[in-house]
Amino acid sequence: MSIEVLVPVLPESVADATLITWHKQAGDTVNKNESLVDLETDKVTLEVTAPETGIISQILKDSGAIVMSGELLAIIDTQGTQALTDSQAKPDLQPTVNKEIDIPLSPSVRRLINENALDPAEITGTGKSGRLTKIDVMDHLNKQPPEKAAPVITAAPVPQVKVETIATIEPAISASNLRPEQRVAMTRLRAKVAERLLQAQQNAAMLTTFNEVNMQAVIDLRNQYKTRFEQKHEVKLGFMSFFVKASIEALKKFPAINASIDETDIIYHGYYDLGIAVSTPKGLIVPVLRDADQLDFAGIEKSIANFGEKARNNTLSYDDLKGGTFTITNGGVFGSMLSTPILNPPQCAILGMHAIKERAVVENGQIVIRPIMYLALSYDHRLVDGREAVQFLVTIKECLESPAHLLLNI
């Protein structure tokens, strides 16, 4: 019996996908739910699995092909597997069991396991429901003896010229041969990010206002309760939950910043879906924290941690990325001191966090050292006035410098 492997139904906003990698070739035996091929859209990477156990009799789309919903990717022969199993069965030998069947793996994790010839059943997963993460595989490799650990391939190496080769180069050879270049196509995600950033600059009257916040009160509160918080909620207490809470308070006070423009109409959103910008090797993505105003600190931290794990494992879904009324981006994790974040259309504002640095400040006529962070708010001046933008940042500053505002809702 022949089974068709089809491109899954893509959302309305996604016209097509690019076939990245086949994990199997024609003639290979596959098990039900085993990963066959990865498809890349302009938002997420999709993993297509085998609908039934069988032998791949035909592959109809090559790597790099552009495919659409419902297109035929491959054909699986389910009868060939049974014949092969019957002919190779031996009563005195224990049948081989593919342990990978019961262990769902993301494309990046599967690639690491295949490159290093590992058995996923021997690795302890720390992800949700015991799922293996890339960090689990790397930790397992680091624990192996050097002579047994296979080299981890992380990226295609840029061609290099060896020293001994340089010494034998004829003088007539141009020095330009020692200046390698590599041309690669943009990933769909990178191309989409470029398109949206350019769109934001061309279609919005973007302006940025700045302020600074003394993080001492938040740091003291976090240090005092982070151990108990982690023991009770099984998640670390970070700074982002404070900024999410402070942003919600400011958005409630200034609803225009939680709005968007649709041609000649203004849409005021009566809910608070906050996008949290996450940097990945493939590009910037913004998963959305929905109804953030209804989450407590623990709920916010768990959601952000879940987004981070999904981003590392390429398992973010379309629902994780859709919508959003306001965005927070944290360049401080990379050491950024100050920046002007670009809007995430159709949103009309984005908050930029930066690195916390100890600085000399004046308090009550005395020079003291305090941990200071610069804040930046980029906004669409067509909808948001400068007064509202400045007061919005001041509200966030007040909430963070006196966390009782957040805890007591005052």
Residue pairs with C-beta under 8 A, 6 or more apart in sequence:
1 77
1 78
1 79
2 57
2 75
2 76
2 77
2 78
3 51
3 52
3 54
3 75
3 76
3 77
3 78
4 72
4 74
4 75
4 76
5 36
5 37
5 48
5 50
5 51
5 72
5 73
5 74
5 75
5 76
6 70
6 71
6 72
6 73
7 17
7 39
7 48
7 67
7 68
7 69
7 70
7 71
7 73
8 39
8 46
8 48
8 69
9 69
9 70
10 16
10 17
10 41
10 68
10 69
11 318
14 41
14 42
14 43
14 318
15 68
16 41
16 66
16 67
16 68
17 39
17 40
17 41
17 46
17 66
17 67
17 68
17 188
18 39
18 40
18 41
18 64
18 65
18 66
18 67
18 188
19 37
19 38
19 39
19 61
19 62
19 63
19 64
19 65
19 66
19 67
19 73
20 37
20 38
20 39
20 40
20 45
20 63
21 37
21 38
21 63
21 107
21 111
22 36
22 37
22 59
22 63
23 35
23 36
23 37
23 38
23 110
23 114
24 30
24 34
24 36
24 37
24 56
25 56
25 59
26 56
26 57
26 58
26 59
27 55
27 56
27 57
28 55
28 56
29 53
29 54
29 55
29 56
29 81
29 84
30 36
30 50
30 53
30 54
30 55
30 56
30 76
31 50
31 53
31 98
31 100
31 101
32 49
32 50
32 51
32 52
32 53
32 101
33 49
33 50
33 101
33 104
34 49
34 50
34 98
34 100
34 101
35 47
35 48
35 49
35 105
35 107
35 110
36 48
36 49
36 50
36 56
36 73
36 74
37 47
37 48
37 73
37 74
38 45
38 46
38 47
38 48
38 107
39 45
39 46
39 47
39 48
39 67
40 46
40 187
40 188
40 189
41 188
42 188
42 189
42 191
42 192
43 189
43 192
43 285
43 316
43 318
43 321
44 314
44 316
44 317
44 318
44 321
45 107
45 314
47 106
47 107
48 73
50 76
51 76
52 76
52 78
53 78
53 81
54 76
54 77
54 78
54 79
54 80
54 81
55 76
55 77
55 80
55 81
55 84
56 74
56 75
56 76
56 77
57 75
57 76
57 77
57 80
58 74
58 75
59 73
59 74
60 72
60 73
60 74
60 75
61 67
61 71
61 72
61 73
61 74
67 73
89 95
99 119
99 120
99 121
100 120
100 121
103 120
103 121
103 125
103 132
104 131
105 113
105 120
105 132
106 133
106 134
106 313
106 314
106 315
107 314
108 134
108 312
108 313
108 314
109 132
109 133
109 134
109 136
109 137
109 313
112 118
112 134
112 137
112 138
112 152
113 120
113 137
115 150
115 152
115 153
116 137
116 141
116 149
116 150
116 151
116 152
117 150
118 137
118 140
118 141
120 132
122 140
123 132
123 136
123 137
123 140
124 136
124 140
125 131
125 132
125 133
125 136
126 133
126 135
126 136
127 133
127 136
127 309
127 313
128 306
128 309
131 313
133 309
133 312
133 313
134 312
134 313
135 312
138 152
141 149
141 150
141 152
142 149
158 180
158 182
159 180
159 182
160 180
161 177
161 178
166 178
169 177
186 194
187 282
187 283
189 282
189 283
189 285
190 282
190 283
193 283
193 284
196 344
196 345
197 342
199 345
200 206
200 342
200 343
200 344
200 345
201 342
203 345
204 343
204 345
204 348
204 380
204 382
205 380
205 381
205 382
206 342
206 343
206 378
206 379
206 380
206 381
207 378
207 379
207 381
207 386
207 389
208 340
208 341
208 376
208 377
208 378
208 379
209 376
209 377
209 379
209 386
209 389
209 390
209 393
210 338
210 374
210 375
210 376
210 377
210 393
211 374
211 375
211 390
211 393
211 394
211 396
211 397
212 372
212 373
212 374
212 375
212 397
213 372
213 373
213 375
213 396
213 397
213 400
213 401
214 361
214 370
214 371
214 372
214 400
214 401
215 239
215 356
215 370
215 371
215 372
215 373
215 400
216 370
216 371
217 400
217 401
217 402
217 403
218 239
218 242
218 400
218 403
219 371
221 403
222 237
222 239
222 242
225 237
226 236
226 237
229 235
229 236
229 237
229 297
229 298
230 236
230 237
232 298
233 298
233 301
233 302
235 298
235 301
235 302
235 305
236 301
236 305
237 297
237 301
238 301
238 304
239 353
240 276
240 300
240 301
240 304
240 328
240 330
241 297
241 300
241 301
241 304
242 297
242 400
242 403
242 406
243 328
243 351
243 353
243 396
243 400
244 274
244 276
244 289
244 292
244 300
244 328
245 297
245 300
245 399
245 406
246 395
246 396
246 399
246 400
246 405
246 406
247 274
247 326
247 328
247 351
247 396
248 272
248 274
248 292
248 293
249 395
249 396
249 399
249 405
249 406
250 257
250 392
250 393
250 395
250 396
250 399
251 257
251 258
251 272
251 325
251 326
251 392
252 272
252 293
253 391
253 392
253 395
254 388
254 391
254 392
254 395
255 268
256 266
256 268
256 348
256 383
256 384
256 385
256 388
257 326
257 348
257 349
257 379
257 384
257 388
257 389
257 392
258 268
258 269
258 272
258 325
258 326
259 266
259 267
259 268
259 269
259 325
259 348
259 383
260 266
260 267
260 269
260 325
260 346
260 347
260 348
260 383
261 267
261 346
261 348
261 380
261 382
261 383
262 346
266 383
269 325
271 290
271 291
271 293
271 325
272 291
272 292
272 293
272 325
272 326
273 288
273 289
273 290
273 291
273 292
273 323
273 324
273 325
273 326
274 288
274 289
274 292
274 324
274 325
274 326
274 327
274 328
275 286
275 287
275 288
275 289
275 324
275 326
275 327
275 328
275 344
275 347
276 286
276 287
276 288
276 289
276 304
276 307
276 327
276 328
277 284
277 285
277 286
277 327
277 328
277 329
277 330
277 344
278 284
278 285
278 286
278 287
278 307
278 308
278 311
279 334
280 311
280 312
285 311
285 316
285 321
286 321
286 324
286 327
286 344
287 307
287 310
287 311
287 316
287 320
287 321
288 320
288 321
288 322
288 323
288 324
289 295
289 300
289 303
289 304
289 307
290 323
292 300
295 303
307 316
307 320
310 316
310 320
324 344
324 347
325 347
326 347
326 349
326 350
326 351
327 341
327 344
327 347
327 349
327 350
327 351
328 350
328 351
328 353
329 341
329 350
329 351
329 352
329 353
330 352
330 353
330 354
331 339
331 341
331 352
331 353
331 354
331 355
332 353
332 354
332 355
332 356
332 373
335 355
336 354
336 355
337 354
337 355
337 357
337 374
338 354
338 374
338 376
339 352
339 354
339 376
340 352
340 376
340 378
341 350
341 351
341 352
341 376
341 378
342 350
342 378
343 349
343 350
343 378
343 379
343 380
344 350
348 379
348 380
348 382
348 383
348 384
349 377
349 378
349 379
349 380
349 384
349 389
349 392
350 377
350 378
350 379
351 375
351 376
351 377
351 396
352 375
352 376
352 377
352 378
353 373
353 375
354 373
354 374
354 375
354 376
355 373
356 371
356 372
356 373
357 371
357 372
357 373
358 369
358 370
358 371
358 372
359 369
359 370
359 372
360 367
360 368
360 369
361 367
361 368
361 369
361 370
361 372
362 368
363 370
375 393
375 396
375 397
377 389
377 392
377 393
379 389
398 405
399 405
399 406
404 410
